Amino acid sequence: MAGGCLIFLVVYFLWERLRVLKDTGCIPLRICVTGTRGKSSVTQYIAACLREAGFAVLARSTGAKPLIIYPDGEEKEMRRRGSPSILEGKRILRLGSELKANALVVELMSIHPECSSVESTQLFSPHILVITNVRLDHLAQMGSSKQEIAHCFASAFPENGTVFVLEEECFPVFEKAAERRNARLIRVNRDSIEEYPGAVDKMLSWEFEENIRLVLALADFLNIDKEVIRKITETQKPDFGRFQVWSMDVGTPPQSWHLVSCFAVNDPDSTRRVLSRLIEKKFWEAKEVVGLLNLRRDRGDRTIQWLNALEENVFPEFRKIFLIGEHASAFQRRLKRAAKTESFVLKSHLPQRIMEEVPRTVKGEAVLVGLGNMGGPGRELVELWEREGKPCGF
């Protein structure tokens, strides 16, 4: 009996492996995107470039709204019955094969180095890997230093493939991995964007320059005409989870507020960079700035990062911070011991209730910045702000 089960499992796994190889072999160009921040945006821009250049491209992004993007540009949100799994990549490959796609662009979802290696090299077998950046996040799974996190991303390097990385994010571990895998490492320099004068001005109003540099470098590598870049800057819809800003009247009597979504930015280091960008543009002069920190039970390491950042006064612009999600009360008790920022726990997680409760504590015009996590109330708040707010450029 045991021998029969073993034979069945061997045959099944062999059949699954052969099917994956068959599906990957049907897609001539395969591109994977990994990194800490910006993966969804970069994935979607690359797919838009390829589609505009005439490729039949299938794409998957796994950010705030996990999407499948079809060759005609149609987007469908992925519905998962359980927790996200790298095994859903098999369905993406099968779909690409059935649709006769000649290009596949996928955002990798793995955070453990072993899983990242399997997802990239054993499942998708990419010709090209794009690494967006290396930030301190998912510390429990990836390591407590940027070098350790870079090692996780390096585990996705394809054999004999091409890897794009920003020159300021090129860690020694990437150079060693490229040499070990016989991969070509392309460092994207800071002035590469200057080759597209005027073409990306609109995109820069909502997207980070580093992400655009990666997309442009890849487009150039694939000999995609610059006119294609100009066209997608006019037509491409930005990612739902991106950093974005709205203006909206809130409270009684109504006051003009700015609402800033940094929920999907996640870690304090990346959030600090985003807020510094707003400060440079003098976005919130003469307005009180308050934070809304969304905590998740399954992101305990990120919660500790935020606690440390607030205790160390990394965000001095926040005079008040509102807490929602798991462990908000415990977080507040710890925060009161050291931080200068005044904190409040919101009892309701409903977006309308939150937008009623916060203005009762903050008088006059203000800037409310969503922080920490997009999941749950974070996503619902962004959907509310999109429906009722007016988008603001920055």
N, C-alpha and C positions, 0 to 999 in steps of 0.2 A: 504493500500500500504506500509506504513512505517512498519507495523507489519510483513508483508510478507518478506520485505528486512531484518529485524532483525532476523527472523527465518532462512532465507537463510544463513546469516553470521554466526549464531551460529552453524548451521549444517556444514558449510564449515570449520570453524576453528576446530570443533570437529573431522571432518574427517581428516584434516591435522595433528592434534595431534596424532590421532590413527595411521596414516601412518608413522609418525616419530618414534613412539614407536615400530612399527612393524619392521622398518628398523634397528633401533639400536639393537633390540633384535636378529637380524640375525647375528650380528657381536660380537663374544664372548669376544674380547679384544679391548678396545678403549682407546687410549692415546692422550691427548691434551698437547700442548706445548705453554706456554706463557712467558712473560718477555719483557724486553726492547730491548736487543741486542742478536743476535745469534740464534733466534728461527728457522729460515729456515735451518741453518746448523744442529742443533740438531735434528730437525724433520727428515731430510734426512738421518742422520746417524742412528737414531733409526730404521727407516724403512729398511735401508740396513741390520742392524743386524738381525731384525726379518725375513727378506726375506732369508738371508743366513742360518738362523736357521731352515728354513722349513715352515715358516708361509706364507699364502697367504695374503699379506699385501697391502692395498691401502693407499696412503699417499697424503696429500696436504700441500704444503708450499706456503706462500703468500708474499715472499720477493721481491727482485729486479726483478725476473722473477717468477710470480705465476705459480706453477707447480702442475699437477696431476701425481703421480707416480704409475704406475699400478703394479699388482702382479708379472709380469715378468720383472720388472725393467724399462720398457719403460717410458720415460718422455714426457709429452705433456704440452706445455704452455697454460694456461687458457686464453681464449679470452672473455673479458667482454664487454657487450654492453653499460653499464652505470658505475656508481660508484660502488666500491666493497661493498657488503652487506653480513651480516652474514646469510641471507636467502639462500645463495648459498650452505650453509652447508647441506640443505635438499637434494640437488642434489648429494652431495658427499655421503651421507648416502644411497640414493637410488642406486647409482652406486656400492657402496660396497656390498649392498644386492644382486644386480643383478649378480655381479662377484663372489658371494659366498666367499667373503673375510672373513678370520677368525681373522683379525687384522686390525685396522684402526689407523693411526697416523696423526693428523691434527694440523697445526699451527693456533692458535686462532688469529683473526684479530681485535677483539674489543678493544677499548681504554676507552670507558665510562664504569664505574663499573656496571651499570644496564644492558648494552648490553653484557658485559663479563659474567655476571651471567647467562643471558638467553642463550647465545651461548654455554657455557660450560655445565651447569647443566640441562638446559631444552632441548637443541638440541642434543648434543653429549653424554651426561651422561657418562663421562669418568670413567674408573676404576682407571686410573693413570693420574695425572697432573704433568708436569715438568715446573718449573719456572727457567728461565736462569739467570736473574739478575734484579736489580732495578736501573735504571739510570734516570737522569733528562731529560725527553723528553715528547713531547705532553703535555706541561704544562697547556695549556688552557683547555684540556679535563680531565686530570688526577690529576692535583694538582701541587703545586709549591715546594713540599718537597718530599723526598724519602719515608717518612712514608705515605704520602697521595697516592703516586703511588703504594706502596706496598698494600695499602688497595684495590686499583682497582684490582690488581692481586689476592688478597685473595677472592674477590667476585666470582672467578671461582672455588673455592675449591669444589670438589665433595663430596656428602654425603656418608659416610662410605668408601671413596676411599683412595688412597695413593698419597702423594704429595712429590716430590723430589725438594730440594732446596739446593744450596751451603751453607755451614756453615757460610761463611762470608756475605751471603745475607739473613740470617734468621732473619727477623724483628719480633718484638713482635706481630705485627698484624697477622703474619702467625701462630704463636702459638695459639693465641686466635681463629682464624678462624678454625684451625684444631680441637680444643676442641669443638667448637660450632657445627661443621659438623661431629663430630665423625670420623675424618679422621686421618690416620697415617702419621705423618710428618717425612720424612727421610732427615737428614742433611748429605750432601755429604762432607766429610772432604778433606783436601788438600793433604794428602798422599795416597789417594785411588788409584791414578794412578800408584803408585809404585808396585802394585800387578801385573802389566802387563809389566815386564821389556822387553824392545826391541820391544814390539808389536805395540806401537803407535808412534815410532820415526818418521816415514814418515808422519803420520797425523799431528804431531806437527810442521812440516815444513810449513804448511799452515793454521792450525787451532789453536784456542786459547785453552790453557790447561783447562780452566774452562768448556768449552763446552764438551771436551772429558771426563772430570770427570763425568759429568752428564750422558753421554751415557754409560760409563762403569758401573756406579752404577746401572742404570736401567737394563743393560744386566745381571749383577750379580743377581739382584732381580728376574729376570725372568728365572734364571738358564741357561742362554745361555753360551755355552762352550767358553772358552778363544780362542780356535782355530778360532772361527767365527770372533772374533775381529781382529785377525791377518790377516784373509783373506780380510775383508772389508778395512783394511788400505792399501791394495795393489790394490783394485779394485774400491773403491768408488770415484766417481767424485765430487770434491769440489763444493760448491754452487757458482753460478754466482756472487752473490752480496758480497761475502766474501772480506775481506781485502787481496789484492794481489799486486804483484810487477812485472814489466816488465822492460827490457832494450830495447832501441830503438834509432836508429839514427834519429835525427830531425834537421831541419834548413838547411841553405845554408851558408857556406859549412856544411855538416853533422857533428853533434856533438853527442857523446854518452850520452844519458839521461836515468835516471831511472824514471819510471812512477808508481805512487802509488795510488791505488784506495781505498780511505776511504769514497767514496760517500755514501755507504749504512750504514756506521758507524753512520752517522747522527749527533748526539749531540756532543758538544765540549768536554765534560768530557770523553766519550768513545774514541773520536779521540785522545785526549791527551794521553790516555793509550796506544793506538796503536803506536803512534809516539815515545813514550818513549821506547817501545819495540825495535823499529828500532835503536834508539840512543844507546841502550845497546849493540847492535850487531855491532856498528860502521859502519852502512850501508852506510852513505852518507858523510863520511869524505872527506874534500877538495872539496866538490861540493856545489854550491849555492842551497838553498832550497826555493822553491816558492810554494804558494798555489793557487788552482783554486777552488773558492767557488761557488757552484751552488745553487741559491736561488729559492724557490718556493712560489707562491702566497698563497697557502693554508697551508703553514707552517710558519705563521707569528711569532709564539712564538719561533720557532727554529731560525728564522732570528735574532730576538732580542738576543737570547742566544749567537749567533756567534758574533754579534756586541759587546756585553758586554765582551766576551772572548778576542777579539782582542784589545779592548780598555784597558783591564787590562793586556795586554801583556802575556796571557797564552801560546802563541805560539811564543816565541822569536826567534826560528829558521827561521821563515818566514821573509825574507828580502823584498819580494814583494808578493802581493796577487792579483790575477786576479778574476774579478767578472762577473758572467753570470746569466741570469735568471731575474725573476721579481724584480723590485725595486733596481736593481744594482746601478743605478746612485744615488738614495737617500741614499743607504747604504754607498756609497763612500763619499758623502758629510758629512755624520755624522762621518764616520771613520776618516776623515782628521782632525777633530777638536782635537782628543785625541791620536789616535794610532801612534806609531812610524813606523809601517809597511807602505811601499809605495803601493798604490793601483791603479789598472787599470780596467776600464770597457771594456769588449770585446763586440763589436757590433754584431758579427756573433755568432750564436749558432751551426753552422755546425762543426762537429768534425775535418774535414780536415782543415778548415779555422782557427780554434782555434789552431791547432798544427802548423800552419804556422805563426800565429800572435805572439804567446807567445815567440818563440825563437828570434824574432826580438828585443824584449825588454831585454831578458836575454841572455847575451853573454857567450859563452863557455859551458862546461858541467854543468848539473844541475839535480836536483831532483824535479819533478812536482808532487804535492800531490793533488788529487781530494777530495773535502770536501763537506759536507752539505747535499746533496740530490742525490739519484740515478736517479730520474725521469727526463725524457726529455733528455737534452744534456749529463747528467751524464751517463746514460745507453749507449747512442750512442758512447761516448768516450771510455767506457770500451770495447765495441764491436770492436772498431777500434784498441785499444791497444792489445786485444786478437788476432786479425787477423795479425797485423803487428809487434808486439813486441815479445820478447823472454822472457818467464817466468823466474823469479828469485826466488830461495829459500831464506828464511830468518830465 
